[in-house]
Amino acid sequence: MKKSVFFLCFLLCMISVHAVDFQGKSYIVMESTHQNVLEGKDIYEVQSVASISKIMTAIVAIENGQLDDEYKIGEEVNEAWGSGIYVHIGDRMNLRDLLHGLLLRSGNDAANVIAKNIGGNIENFVDMMNQKAQELNMTRTHFSNPTGLDEEDDGNQSCVYDMALLMSYCSLNPIFNDIVMKETYQREDGGGTWHNKNRLLNEYEYCVGGKTGYTKKAKRTLVTRAIQDDVSLIIVTFNCGNDFEFHQQKYEECFKKYQNVLVLSKGIYQYHGHSFLIDQDLYYCGQESQNVSLQSTGDVLQVYIDQKPIYQVTHQNFLTTIFKYTRILLGECFNG
């Protein structure tokens, strides 16, 4: 079926809901798939982020290690204080257990063991963390350590926007998702059971993961993700005393306000003499009336919503004039 499309528009239902009051420094609500910012406060303000840093520690380890790799605990644990899983020098533990101790119990000792063994030393691993931050366009972020501790310096610096970008990226990794969604974990080494510090998993049925953080300098920091009716949202808060309550109330509010709405139906579109194949229905999460427009620059069809690039259809087969849909993240969009 061929379709000629020059301008589309759709209306999302407006639902009146009571706005949740935010008592904190900064927050963001981001739709995970397109990294679309739905709302927030001071989303680019930078501060120490405490143990939510371990989200980056975890994804770097997952992408560069093997879960069954076994590591010998060394002197690096003596450089960690605060929250821990209380391993001892000379013990052996596999990466799977260490990652669960890192993300469920916020183990600083686990972070240092992971960093030393994945990076060769902690300094090299921190370089890997910063390289990943650059790849993800976390332009206001700098990591100094794998733990989030900040007593001796300014610690790991970031903003709620960058941390939401990171969580969005990590949500594409099934190993990461499997870990952060667990309320409890039985250690493979027989050392007992760990309970997740993210209590939203138990209190809010749509929560699918997250990470807690706290230092005296950073105060409370929290990253969570929730999914309802195929809408995936991320909330990040800094210095919010009632963070778990705020996250749940804000999710309840936003799932009423925002929905996935069809932007383009599956099919072949004719535009400026080219044929573009959309091989699946395209959706976008939003609230109010939004203008959908198409623009073409030769062999690339660009889909805009309210003048923001959301999708592009690019050339996948140079032997034909059919251009196949390839989704890209909003944060990686081309220049129009």
C-alpha positions as CSV (number, residue, x, y, z in Angstrom):
1,M,0.0,0.0,0.0
2,K,1.5,3.4,-1.1
3,K,0.7,6.5,0.8
4,S,1.4,10.2,0.1
5,V,2.1,12.0,3.3
6,F,3.1,15.6,3.7
7,F,1.6,16.5,7.1
8,L,0.0,14.5,9.9
9,C,-1.4,15.6,13.2
10,F,-2.9,13.7,16.1
11,L,-4.5,14.5,19.4
12,L,-3.7,12.8,22.7
13,C,-6.5,12.8,25.3
14,M,-6.1,15.5,27.9
15,I,-6.7,14.1,31.4
16,S,-7.0,16.4,34.4
17,V,-4.8,15.2,37.2
18,H,-3.5,16.8,40.4
19,A,0.1,17.8,40.0
20,V,2.5,16.1,42.5
21,D,4.5,18.6,44.5
22,F,8.3,18.2,44.4
23,Q,10.3,19.1,47.4
24,G,13.9,18.7,46.3
25,K,16.8,20.0,44.3
26,S,16.1,18.7,40.8
27,Y,14.1,16.0,39.0
28,I,13.3,14.6,35.6
29,V,10.7,12.4,34.0
30,M,12.0,10.9,30.7
31,E,10.2,8.6,28.3
32,S,12.8,5.8,27.9
33,T,12.4,4.8,24.2
34,H,13.1,8.2,22.6
35,Q,14.6,9.9,25.7
36,N,11.9,12.5,25.5
37,V,11.9,14.8,28.5
38,L,8.3,15.0,29.7
39,E,8.8,17.3,32.6
40,G,11.4,18.2,35.3
41,K,13.1,20.9,37.4
42,D,16.7,22.1,37.0
43,I,17.5,19.0,34.9
44,Y,21.0,20.2,33.9
45,E,22.1,21.3,37.4
46,V,25.3,19.3,38.3
47,Q,26.1,17.9,41.7
48,S,27.6,14.8,43.3
49,V,25.3,11.9,42.6
50,A,26.4,9.3,45.2
51,S,25.7,5.6,44.6
52,I,23.6,6.0,41.5
53,S,27.0,6.2,40.0
54,K,27.0,2.4,40.3
55,I,24.6,2.2,37.3
56,M,27.6,3.2,35.1
57,T,29.9,0.8,37.1
58,A,27.5,-2.0,36.4
59,I,26.9,-1.4,32.7
60,V,30.7,-1.1,32.0
61,A,31.3,-4.3,33.8
62,I,28.4,-6.1,32.0
63,E,29.7,-5.0,28.6
64,N,33.3,-5.9,29.3
65,G,33.2,-9.0,31.6
66,Q,31.6,-12.4,31.8
67,L,29.1,-13.2,34.6
68,D,30.9,-16.5,35.4
69,D,34.3,-14.9,35.7
70,E,35.6,-15.4,39.3
71,Y,37.7,-12.8,40.9
72,K,40.0,-13.0,44.0
73,I,39.3,-10.2,46.5
74,G,42.4,-8.0,47.0
75,E,43.5,-4.9,48.9
76,E,41.1,-2.8,46.8
77,V,38.4,-3.5,49.4
78,N,40.4,-1.5,52.0
79,E,39.8,1.6,49.9
80,A,36.0,1.3,50.3
81,W,33.9,2.3,53.2
82,G,30.2,2.9,53.8
83,S,27.8,0.5,52.4
84,G,29.2,-2.9,51.5
85,I,28.7,-6.6,51.0
86,Y,31.5,-7.3,53.4
87,V,33.8,-9.5,51.4
88,H,37.3,-10.3,52.7
89,I,40.7,-10.3,51.2
90,G,41.4,-13.7,49.8
91,D,37.8,-14.6,49.1
92,R,36.7,-15.5,45.6
93,M,33.4,-14.3,44.0
94,N,32.1,-14.3,40.5
95,L,31.0,-11.3,38.6
96,R,27.3,-12.2,38.8
97,D,27.3,-12.1,42.6
98,L,29.4,-8.9,42.6
99,L,26.9,-7.2,40.3
100,H,24.0,-8.1,42.5
101,G,25.9,-6.9,45.5
102,L,26.7,-3.7,43.6
103,L,23.1,-2.9,42.5
104,L,21.0,-4.4,45.2
105,R,23.1,-3.6,48.3
106,S,25.2,-0.7,46.8
107,G,28.4,-2.4,47.9
108,N,31.4,-0.1,47.6
109,D,33.7,-3.0,48.1
110,A,32.0,-4.8,45.2
111,A,32.5,-1.7,43.1
112,N,36.2,-1.6,43.7
113,V,36.6,-5.4,43.1
114,I,34.8,-5.1,39.8
115,A,36.8,-2.0,38.8
116,K,40.2,-3.6,39.5
117,N,39.4,-6.8,37.7
118,I,37.6,-5.4,34.7
119,G,39.9,-2.4,34.2
120,G,43.2,-3.9,35.4
121,N,43.2,-1.2,38.0
122,I,40.6,1.3,39.4
123,E,42.0,4.2,37.5
124,N,41.6,2.5,34.1
125,F,38.1,1.4,34.9
126,V,37.1,5.0,35.8
127,D,38.5,6.0,32.4
128,M,36.2,3.4,30.8
129,M,33.3,4.9,32.7
130,N,34.0,8.4,31.4
131,Q,34.4,7.0,27.9
132,K,31.0,5.4,28.1
133,A,29.6,8.7,29.4
134,Q,30.9,10.4,26.3
135,E,29.4,7.8,24.0
136,L,26.0,8.3,25.6
137,N,26.3,12.1,25.2
138,M,26.3,12.6,29.0
139,T,28.0,16.0,28.5
140,R,27.6,17.2,32.1
141,T,29.0,14.1,33.7
142,H,32.4,13.2,35.1
143,F,33.3,10.1,37.1
144,S,36.1,10.0,39.6
145,N,35.5,6.6,41.1
146,P,33.3,3.5,40.7
147,T,31.6,3.9,44.1
148,G,30.0,7.3,44.3
149,L,31.9,8.2,47.5
150,D,32.6,11.9,47.7
151,E,34.0,12.6,51.2
152,E,37.6,13.2,49.9
153,D,36.7,15.2,46.8
154,D,33.6,16.3,44.8
155,G,32.9,12.7,43.9
156,N,31.1,11.8,40.7
157,Q,29.4,14.8,39.1
158,S,26.3,14.6,36.9
159,C,22.7,16.0,36.5
160,V,19.3,14.3,36.4
161,Y,19.2,14.6,32.6
162,D,22.4,12.7,32.1
163,M,21.5,10.0,34.7
164,A,18.2,9.5,32.9
165,L,20.1,9.1,29.6
166,L,22.2,6.4,31.3
167,M,19.2,4.6,32.7
168,S,17.6,4.6,29.3
169,Y,20.7,3.1,27.7
170,C,21.0,0.4,30.5
171,S,17.3,-0.5,30.1
172,L,18.2,-2.0,26.7
173,N,20.5,-4.5,28.4
174,P,18.7,-7.7,29.5
175,I,21.4,-8.6,32.1
176,F,21.1,-5.2,33.7
177,N,17.3,-5.4,33.7
178,D,17.3,-8.9,35.2
179,I,19.4,-7.7,38.2
180,V,17.7,-4.4,39.1
181,M,14.2,-5.8,39.0
182,K,15.0,-8.4,41.7
183,E,13.7,-7.8,45.2
184,T,16.0,-10.5,46.6
185,Y,19.0,-12.5,45.4
186,Q,20.4,-15.7,46.6
187,R,24.2,-15.6,46.4
188,E,25.7,-18.3,44.2
189,D,28.6,-18.7,46.7
190,G,26.2,-19.7,49.4
191,G,26.8,-16.6,51.4
192,G,23.1,-15.8,52.0
193,T,20.4,-13.6,50.5
194,W,20.5,-9.9,49.6
195,H,17.5,-7.7,49.7
196,N,17.2,-4.8,47.2
197,K,17.4,-1.3,48.8
198,N,15.1,0.0,46.1
199,R,11.8,-0.4,48.0
200,L,9.7,0.9,45.2
201,L,10.0,-2.6,43.6
202,N,7.8,-3.8,46.5
203,E,5.6,-0.8,46.9
204,Y,4.7,0.0,43.3
205,E,3.7,-2.8,41.0
206,Y,4.9,-1.1,37.7
207,C,8.4,-0.4,38.9
208,V,11.0,-2.6,37.0
209,G,14.2,-1.4,38.5
210,G,16.4,1.5,39.8
211,K,19.2,2.5,42.1
212,T,19.4,4.3,45.3
213,G,22.1,6.7,46.5
214,Y,23.1,8.8,49.5
215,T,26.1,10.7,50.9
216,K,26.1,13.7,53.2
217,K,27.3,15.9,50.3
218,A,24.9,14.6,47.7
219,K,22.0,13.9,50.0
220,R,19.4,11.3,48.7
221,T,19.6,10.4,45.0
222,L,17.3,8.0,43.2
223,V,16.9,6.6,39.7
224,T,13.9,4.3,38.9
225,R,12.1,3.0,35.9
226,A,8.4,1.9,35.5
227,I,6.4,0.4,32.7
228,Q,2.6,0.5,32.2
229,D,0.7,-0.2,29.0
230,D,3.9,-0.2,26.9
231,V,4.9,3.2,28.2
232,S,8.4,3.1,29.8
233,L,9.2,6.1,32.0
234,I,12.4,7.0,34.0
235,I,12.4,9.3,37.0
236,V,15.6,10.7,38.6
237,T,15.6,12.9,41.7
238,F,18.4,14.7,43.6
239,N,18.1,15.7,47.2
240,C,14.5,14.7,47.6
241,G,13.7,13.7,51.2
242,N,10.5,11.8,50.2
243,D,11.9,10.4,47.0
244,F,10.2,7.0,47.0
245,E,6.8,8.6,47.6
246,F,7.5,11.2,45.0
247,H,8.5,8.6,42.4
248,Q,5.4,6.6,42.9
249,Q,3.0,9.5,42.9
250,K,4.7,11.0,39.8
251,Y,4.5,7.7,38.0
252,E,0.8,7.5,38.8
253,E,0.3,11.0,37.5
254,C,2.3,10.6,34.3
255,F,0.9,7.3,33.3
256,K,-2.5,9.1,33.2
257,K,-1.2,12.1,31.3
258,Y,1.1,10.5,28.7
259,Q,0.4,7.7,26.2
260,N,2.0,6.1,23.2
261,V,0.2,7.4,20.1
262,L,0.6,6.1,16.5
263,V,2.7,8.5,14.5
264,L,3.1,6.6,11.2
265,S,1.5,3.3,10.2
266,K,3.4,0.4,8.7
267,G,3.7,0.8,4.9
268,I,5.5,2.3,1.9
269,Y,5.5,6.1,1.7
270,Q,6.2,8.2,-1.4
271,Y,8.0,11.4,-0.7
272,H,9.8,13.7,-3.2
273,G,10.2,10.9,-5.8
274,H,11.5,8.3,-3.3
275,S,9.9,5.3,-1.8
276,F,10.4,4.8,1.9
277,L,9.5,1.5,3.7
278,I,8.2,1.7,7.2
279,D,8.3,-1.9,8.4
280,Q,6.6,-1.4,11.7
281,D,4.1,1.1,13.2
282,L,5.9,4.1,14.7
283,Y,4.7,5.4,18.1
284,Y,5.6,8.4,20.2
285,C,4.9,9.2,23.9
286,G,3.3,12.6,24.5
287,Q,0.3,14.5,25.9
288,E,-1.1,17.4,24.0
289,S,-1.9,18.0,20.3
290,Q,1.4,17.6,18.4
291,N,2.2,18.3,14.8
292,V,3.9,15.5,12.8
293,S,5.7,16.5,9.7
294,L,8.0,14.8,7.2
295,Q,11.2,16.2,5.6
296,S,13.5,14.6,3.1
297,T,17.1,15.3,2.3
298,G,17.7,13.0,-0.7
299,D,17.9,9.4,0.6
300,V,16.8,10.2,4.2
301,L,13.3,10.7,5.3
302,Q,13.0,12.6,8.6
303,V,10.0,12.4,10.9
304,Y,9.5,15.4,13.2
305,I,7.1,16.0,16.0
306,D,6.7,19.7,17.0
307,Q,9.9,20.4,15.1
308,K,11.9,17.8,17.0
309,P,13.5,14.9,15.0
310,I,12.0,11.6,16.3
311,Y,12.6,9.0,13.6
312,Q,14.6,8.8,10.4
313,V,14.2,6.3,7.5
314,T,17.6,5.6,6.0
315,H,19.0,3.8,2.9
316,Q,19.5,0.1,3.6
317,N,19.7,-1.3,0.1
318,F,21.7,0.6,-2.5
319,L,20.3,-1.5,-5.3
320,T,16.8,-0.3,-5.0
321,T,14.9,3.0,-4.3
322,I,13.3,1.5,-1.2
323,F,14.5,3.1,2.1
324,K,14.0,1.0,5.2
325,Y,13.0,2.4,8.7
326,T,15.8,2.4,11.3
327,R,15.0,3.9,14.7
328,I,17.5,6.2,16.4
329,L,17.4,7.7,19.8
330,L,16.4,11.3,20.1
331,G,19.7,12.1,21.8
332,E,21.5,10.8,18.7
333,C,19.4,12.6,16.1
334,F,20.8,13.9,12.9
335,N,21.0,17.6,12.1
336,G,18.0,18.6,10.0
